[in-house]
Amino acid sequence: MPGRTQEALYREIDLELSWSEDALPQTERTKHVHRLHPYLGKFIPQLVETFLGRYFSPGDCVYDPFVGSGTTLVEADVFGADAVGCDVSAFNCLMTRVKTERYPLGELELTLRGALEEARRDVGSAAGATPWLEQWYAPRALGELLAYRRAVERLPAPFADVARVVLARAARSARLTTHFDLDFPDTPATEPYWCHKHRRECRPVEEAWKFLARYTTDTVRRLRAFASLRAGREIVVLHGDARSVRLPRMPTGVVTSPPYPGLIDYHEQHRYAYELLGLEDRRADEIGSPAAGRAKHAQRAYVEAMSDALDNTAAQLPRDAPVLIVVNDSHDLYPVILENAGLLLEERVTRHVNRRTGRRAGEFFEDVLVCRAA
Ligand SMILES: C[S@@+](CC[C@H](N)C(=O)[O-])C[C@H]1O[C@@H](n2cnc3c(N)ncnc32)[C@H](O)[C@@H]1O
């Protein structure tokens, strides 16, 4: 919508879904478990909160076929609804499970601190490092991450999974990258560099301890804050493909934001986690992956894949179920996708998206497709 006056623009967008930076600062958008680990392409939790209030009731069951970092499931629990989520990325499922699992928090905190101490006594061996890890970490940082990984392997479930997310988050921060390019680093930074973020010369990170210690404390704090808000509903996370997954129960409706064609590589953005945690890699099943390119045939493949995913979703819903899909549909692919999937479009509202993390300038807009299952 370039070139519109502010007034004309505001007539076309849903202001209740379009927050200004002042009204909704970063701390609110990344409150409690929503920032257990950075994630590109996340819902604003307040958006899900508004959808749940408009289209669902406490006691319902909300399904998100592209659950990502779990925003829908977290907010559903606060709202008082059960929730089911599916994602093809094993790391996203791990993150979502860790956010939504319930823990004895005192014991969790002691266990995580114990793992840190144990790892401190065990640094030294770089056994198990992959070529990618050796390329992206200073030797000291890698030794610390691998020592922590050995300590994590001895923890009981579900504490081990929380520690795996701490490890992944520390590994993200300890990569040999510049401070301003944590989202999409191309090549390891091995020399001091001029930092656009801090406006001074900075050095690539050499250690991982400070991150492991900081994120241990932060993770427990965030889980505690969420525990005090949750209704304690049933949450199920399925590692699967939205085109074929079978749901364990019939949901009341859907809240989701699918991958957009050619924008984000959801496996690659957490490569460090796959390398360190040995998670199953299903990138070949990722819909809209940039690896498929931007050509017409990639767009056709996207339309086919999303049609199948939404068709499989709609087939497991009751008639008239609300299906809310947040899209950046700059190629106008969704009218066809919805028709293929047998979803009836009730309303298409536009929302003004705030700039989020990273250095990507400019404003942009998203559409919320309010549909009903036929
Ligand atoms: C835009 S993100 C969802 C973000 C989510 N709303 C959140 O707040 O974190 C899209 C998600 O779709 C997942 N995805 C891609 N292809 C998929 C498939 N075939 N089946 C299930 N999930 C898939 C990606 O891994 C990614 O996590």
The ligand as an SDF file (V2000), in Angstrom:
LIG
                    3D

 27 29  0  0  0  0  0  0  0  0999 V2000
    5.1160  -18.6840    9.7170 C   0  0  0  0  0  0  0  0  0  0  0  0
    5.7030  -20.0710   10.6150 S   0  0  0  0  0  0  0  0  0  0  0  0
    4.5410  -20.2290   11.9270 C   0  0  0  0  0  0  0  0  0  0  0  0
    4.8700  -19.3320   13.0560 C   0  0  0  0  0  0  0  0  0  0  0  0
    3.9310  -19.4530   14.2320 C   0  0  0  0  0  0  0  0  0  0  0  0
    2.6680  -18.8330   13.9460 N   0  0  0  0  0  0  0  0  0  0  0  0
    4.5640  -18.8030   15.4640 C   0  0  0  0  0  0  0  0  0  0  0  0
    4.0010  -17.8650   16.0190 O   0  0  0  0  0  0  0  0  0  0  0  0
    5.6530  -19.2160   15.8590 O   0  0  0  0  0  0  0  0  0  0  0  0
    5.3490  -21.4100    9.5430 C   0  0  0  0  0  0  0  0  0  0  0  0
    5.7180  -22.7920   10.0890 C   0  0  0  0  0  0  0  0  0  0  0  0
    5.2770  -23.7720    9.1400 O   0  0  0  0  0  0  0  0  0  0  0  0
    6.1390  -24.8870    9.2650 C   0  0  0  0  0  0  0  0  0  0  0  0
    5.9670  -25.7780    8.1030 N   0  0  0  0  0  0  0  0  0  0  0  0
    6.4850  -25.6730    6.8490 C   0  0  0  0  0  0  0  0  0  0  0  0
    6.0910  -26.7090    6.0860 N   0  0  0  0  0  0  0  0  0  0  0  0
    5.2740  -27.4830    6.8670 C   0  0  0  0  0  0  0  0  0  0  0  0
    4.5460  -28.6920    6.6460 C   0  0  0  0  0  0  0  0  0  0  0  0
    4.6080  -29.3280    5.4820 N   0  0  0  0  0  0  0  0  0  0  0  0
    3.7930  -29.1810    7.6670 N   0  0  0  0  0  0  0  0  0  0  0  0
    3.7840  -28.5650    8.8840 C   0  0  0  0  0  0  0  0  0  0  0  0
    4.4770  -27.4350    9.1520 N   0  0  0  0  0  0  0  0  0  0  0  0
    5.2070  -26.8920    8.1630 C   0  0  0  0  0  0  0  0  0  0  0  0
    7.5260  -24.2580    9.3950 C   0  0  0  0  0  0  0  0  0  0  0  0
    8.4370  -25.1640    9.9800 O   0  0  0  0  0  0  0  0  0  0  0  0
    7.2020  -23.0500   10.2910 C   0  0  0  0  0  0  0  0  0  0  0  0
    7.4390  -23.3730   11.6350 O   0  0  0  0  0  0  0  0  0  0  0  0
  1  2  1  0
  2  3  1  0
  2 10  1  0
  3  4  1  0
  4  5  1  0
  5  6  1  0
  5  7  1  0
  7  8  2  0
  7  9  1  0
 10 11  1  0
 11 12  1  0
 11 26  1  0
 12 13  1  0
 13 14  1  0
 13 24  1  0
 14 15  1  0
 14 23  1  0
 15 16  2  0
 16 17  1  0
 17 18  1  0
 17 23  2  0
 18 19  1  0
 18 20  2  0
 20 21  1  0
 21 22  2  0
 22 23  1  0
 24 25  1  0
 24 26  1  0
 26 27  1  0
M  CHG  2   2   1   9  -1
M  END
$$$$
